[in-house]
Amino acid sequence: MPSPVLLLHGSGPGTTGAAWAPLRAALEPRFEVIAPDLLGFGASPPPSGSLREAWTAQAAALVDELDAPCAVVGNSAGGAIALSLAHARPGKITRVVAVGSMGHPMTLPEGLDALWTPADPQTIVELISPGPAAPEAVEARRAAMEAQPHYPELFPPPRQRWVDDLSLSPEELAAIDIPVLLIHGSADRIVPLRDGALALLDALPDARAHIFGGAGHGTPLERTAEFNRLVTSFLETDR
């Protein structure tokens, strides 16, 4: 039976589990892939209280139903939840891939504040990836944002509290002793490299990092082929 992999999307407006479609297609010949919509995204009901607690509990419930240990891939806020899940279920999680990941304590970046502020889809697309926004990407983002009625409720100001809520303590990060692959874009404006992969690299006991030069926050879509190879190879490698 294929080993399970849980994919956790990020926190931008219009994002859902469908954002993982290219990686899912690459993994499905070898793995059982699970890609839920986190609470508050798509048609899912909004969470209450701590976002970290609600999303970790949602992911843990999925993992607890599995017969086999599970690897987790998380993007941005989903990376923080992947790490939180690894801490909460140390016997169930085998590996983590954290992409443009939150999870380390930091000051709210301007780009993340802008992402969490309801805005027009072109601004969101340009914020996530460097360069001009393709019209089809803007229209796809617009449609996805219109299908998320609960998103404006997720990150009310002051937004530093949501960064704090999604951050693990140094002790929690130090307790995650499974292999972790950190993937980050050097030009990420939403979770800057210094606050994401570089900070986590120092805090996690068994971490390695791959940095895409010139890439922004959307490396799974900006560098799709190489990204998919990196993740697949890491998940298939024995510790």
N, C-alpha and C positions, 0 to 999 in steps of 0.2 A: 504494500500500500504506500502511495507517495507520502512523503513527509509534509506536514502542514506549514504554511507560511501565512502570517497575518500581516496585511498591509493597512497602515493607518495614515490617512491623508492629513493635509495641513489645515490651517485655520483661515485661509483667505476667502472672501466672498465668492460664492459660486462653486467652491470646491466640494467634491464628494468622492466616494470610493471609485467612481468612474475615472478619476484623474489617473489612476494606475493602469489604464488599459494597455499601454505598450509594455510595461514590465510584466503585467499579468500574462500577456500573450507569450512572453519569453519564458516565464516560469512554469506555465501550466503543463508542458510536456513532462516535467520532472517533479512537480510539487502539487499538493492540494492547496489552492490559493483562496484565501478569505479576505474580502475587501469591503468592510461595512461602511455605511455612512455614520459618522459619529453623531451623537445627540446634538440637535440644533442645525444639522446640515441636511440638504435635500428636504425630504418630507418628514425627517425624524423630529420628534418632539424636543423642545429645548431642555437642557439640563438645568438643575437648580443647585445653588450653593457653589462649592469648589468645582471648577472645571476639571482640574486634575483628578479629583476624587471620582467625579461622575464618569469621565471618559476612561479612567483606569478600571473602574468597576465594570463598565460596559465591555471593555476588551477582555478583562479577566473572566467574565461570564462566558465569552466565546471560547477562550482557551480551556476553561474548566470542562467544557463539553467534549473536548477532543480526547481521543484514546492515546495519542502520542505526544511527546514534547514538541514544541512549536518554535520556529524562528519568527522574528518580527522585524518588519521594515517600516519606519516611520518618517514622515516628511514634516519638517518645521515643528509646529506644535505636536504633530503626530510622532515626531522623534522623541519629544519630551515624554509623551505617553508610552512609547515603546520602552524607554528607560525606566519609567515609573512601574510599568508592568513587569519588567525584569526584576526589579526590586521586590515587588509584591508577590511574585510567583517564581522564586528562585529555582524550584525544581521542575518547572514546566517550560521555561524559556531557554533555548539552547544558544541562540545568537541574536544580535541586534544589528541592524543597519540603520543609522541615524543620518538623515539627509537634510542639510541646511538646518540643523537641529537646534531647537531651544532645549532647555533643561538645566543649563548652568545659570546661576544668578547673574543678572546683568541689569543695567539701566535700560529702560524702554528705548529702543532705537527709533529714530524718526521714521524710518521706512516701515517698521512694524506698526507704529501708531497710525500712519497713513493707510496701511492695509486694512486695519481694523475699523477705520472710519468709513462709513458708507460713502461711496464715490462712484464716478462713472466707470464703465468697464474698460475704456481705453487707458485711463490712469492706472487701473489695477494691472492690466497686462504689461504696461511699460514699467511699472514698479517691480514686477516679478522678474522680467527678463530684459537685459540691455538691448538697445537698438530699437528701431521703429516697430510699432505694433502692426502685425498683419491684420487686415480687415476681417478675415475669417476667424481669427483668434478673438478679436474684439466682440464679434457677433456671438460666438460660442459662449464667451464669458457673460455677455448680456443675458442670454437665454438662461444660463445656469443661475445667475444672480436672481432673476425674476422667479425662479422655481424654489427659492429658499425664503419662505415667509418669516422664519424665526431669526434669521441672521442678525438683523439690527439689534436684537435683544442680548446678543452674546457678550459683547465687549464694551459696555458703557464706561465712560470716563469716571474717575481717573484710571487710565489703562495700565499704569505701572503695577497695579494690584494683580492684574491677570498674568503679567510676566512673573511676578513673585509667586503666584499660585502655581504656575507651571514649572517652577524651578525646583530641582532636587537639592537637598542639603549636601555639603561635602561628605558627610558620613554616609548618606544614601548612595551617592555616586561611587564612593570607595568600596561599598559592599557589593557592587555589580561586577562579579569576577568572571563572567562569561565573555567570549570574544565579541567585540564591538567594532564595526567598520563605520567610520565617520566620512561622509562625502559632502563636499562643500564647494561652492563657487567663490572664487577670489573676489568677485565684484558684487557679492550679495549685499543688497542694501536693506533687506528686511531683517535678517539675522547676520550681522557682520561676522566675518571669518574669525576675528579675534575673540568674539563673544560666544561663538558657536563651537566649531570643530577644534580650534586651538585650545580653548578653555577646557573643553571636555577631554581632549587628548591628555592633558595633565591630570585630570581628576579621576579618570577611569583606570582600573588596574590592568586591563587587557584590551587596549584600544590601538587601532591603526587608522590612518587618515589618507584620503585621496582628495587632492585639491584640483579642481578644474580652473585653470587660468582664464580669466576674462569672462567666466560664466557668472550668471546671477543666481537668483533664488530657485530657479526652475530647472536644475540640472537634469532631472529625469526626462524633460522634454527638449532642453537645449542640446544635450549630448547623449541622446537616447541610446544609440548602439553601444557606445563604450560604457555608459552607465549600466545598461542591462547585462553586459558581460561581467563587469565588476561585481555586481550583486549576485549573479548566478554563480560565479566562481567562488565567491566568499561563502555562500550558503552550502555549496557542495563540498567544501574543504573540511575534513575532520580536524578537530582541535589538536 
